[in-house]
Amino acid sequence: MSFDLYQQVILDHNRKPRNCGALEGHTHTCHGHNPLCGDDYTVYLKVTNEQIEQVTFEGNGCAISKASASMMTQSLQGKNIDQAQALFEEFHQMVLGNLDAESTETQLGKLKIFQGVRAFPSRVKCASLSWHAMHTALTQKEDEVSTE
């Protein structure tokens, strides 16, 4: 995957984030914060019968964190909770460098574009913040998560 394409997709989702805003009638929510860089997002999910009907986010952060949150919301629409958790695990392992999404069959699809952040450890937290918030919201363990 070319670096130019990576930049183009990240910039597009940063400028025009999809599914951005609070979600009325949400059933799950979690606030995520990265105190080192200031990324700050809340993820909202509307889940019915273990199916994610809608997912949105709101907040502020760097281009990578916003693009990741935007693409996450698109990839989770219509998935069930188990599929969402499996996607979280694949994404997390990919950005940590423990999964090569180019040579391994995954469900990541367009999310593979974030594979490059593994080369920049400080950016891994940016890319994964909204994912950790979504994961925490679905497990209903807490209503806030931090990268530290």
C-alpha positions in Angstrom: 0.0 0.0 0.0 1.5 3.3 -1.0 2.3 6.0 1.5 0.5 8.5 -0.8 -2.8 6.5 -0.6 -2.3 6.3 3.2 -2.0 10.0 3.5 -4.9 10.6 1.2 -7.3 8.4 3.1 -6.2 9.7 6.5 -6.6 13.3 5.4 -10.0 12.6 3.9 -11.4 11.0 7.0 -9.8 13.7 9.1 -11.4 16.5 7.1 -14.8 14.8 6.7 -15.2 12.2 9.5 -18.0 9.8 9.0 -20.6 9.1 11.7 -19.3 12.0 13.8 -21.6 13.3 16.6 -23.4 12.0 19.7 -25.9 9.2 19.1 -29.3 9.6 20.7 -30.7 6.4 22.1 -27.3 4.8 22.4 -27.1 1.6 24.6 -23.3 1.6 25.1 -20.8 4.4 25.4 -17.2 5.0 26.6 -15.0 8.1 26.7 -11.4 7.6 25.7 -8.5 9.9 26.4 -4.8 10.0 25.5 -3.2 12.4 28.1 0.1 12.4 26.3 -1.1 13.9 23.0 -4.6 15.1 23.9 -6.7 12.8 21.7 -10.2 12.8 23.4 -13.1 10.8 22.0 -16.4 9.4 23.1 -17.8 6.4 21.2 -21.5 5.7 21.1 -23.1 2.4 20.1 -26.7 1.4 19.6 -26.9 -2.4 20.1 -30.1 -4.5 19.7 -30.1 -8.2 20.1 -26.3 -8.4 20.1 -26.2 -6.5 16.7 -24.6 -3.1 16.3 -27.2 -0.9 14.6 -25.3 2.3 14.8 -22.0 3.6 16.0 -20.8 7.2 16.2 -18.0 9.2 17.9 -17.4 12.7 18.9 -14.3 14.6 20.2 -11.0 15.9 19.0 -7.6 14.6 18.2 -4.9 14.3 15.6 -5.6 13.2 12.0 -4.7 9.6 12.7 -7.0 9.2 15.7 -9.9 11.0 13.9 -9.5 8.9 10.7 -9.2 5.7 12.7 -12.4 6.5 14.7 -14.2 7.5 11.4 -13.2 4.3 9.7 -14.0 2.2 12.7 -17.6 3.4 12.8 -18.0 2.5 9.1 -16.5 -1.0 9.6 -18.7 -1.9 12.7 -22.1 -1.0 11.3 -24.3 -4.1 11.1 -21.7 -6.4 12.9 -22.6 -8.4 15.9 -20.7 -8.0 19.2 -18.5 -11.0 18.7 -17.5 -9.8 15.2 -16.8 -6.3 16.5 -14.6 -7.7 19.3 -12.8 -9.9 16.8 -12.2 -6.9 14.5 -10.9 -5.0 17.5 -8.4 -7.7 18.3 -7.2 -7.9 14.7 -6.8 -4.2 14.5 -5.0 -4.0 17.8 -2.6 -6.8 16.9 -2.0 -5.2 13.5 -1.1 -1.7 14.9 1.1 -3.3 17.6 3.0 -5.2 14.8 1.9 -8.6 15.9 -0.2 -9.3 12.8 0.9 -8.7 9.2 -2.4 -7.8 7.6 -0.9 -8.1 4.1 0.1 -11.7 4.4 -2.6 -13.0 6.8 -6.2 -13.4 6.1 -8.2 -10.9 8.2 -11.5 -9.1 8.3 -9.8 -5.7 8.3 -10.5 -4.7 4.8 -9.7 -1.0 4.3 -8.5 -0.8 7.9 -5.2 -2.3 6.7 -4.2 1.2 5.8 -3.3 1.7 9.5 -0.7 -1.0 9.4 2.0 1.6 8.9 1.5 3.1 12.4 3.3 0.2 14.0 6.5 1.8 12.8 5.7 4.8 15.0 5.0 3.5 18.6 3.7 6.9 19.8 1.1 6.8 17.0 -0.2 3.4 17.9 -2.1 4.9 20.8 -3.6 7.5 18.4 -4.9 4.9 16.0 -6.2 2.6 18.7 -7.8 5.0 21.2 -11.4 4.9 19.7 -11.0 1.1 19.3 -10.3 0.7 23.0 -13.2 2.9 23.8 -15.5 0.8 21.6 -14.2 -2.4 23.1 -14.7 -1.1 26.7 -18.2 0.2 25.9 -19.2 -3.3 24.6 -17.8 -5.1 27.6 -19.5 -2.5 29.8 -16.7 -2.7 32.2 -16.1 1.1 32.5 -17.3 4.3 31.0 -13.8 5.7 30.5 -10.5 4.4 29.1 -7.1 5.9 28.9 -4.0 5.0 26.8 -1.9 5.4 29.9 
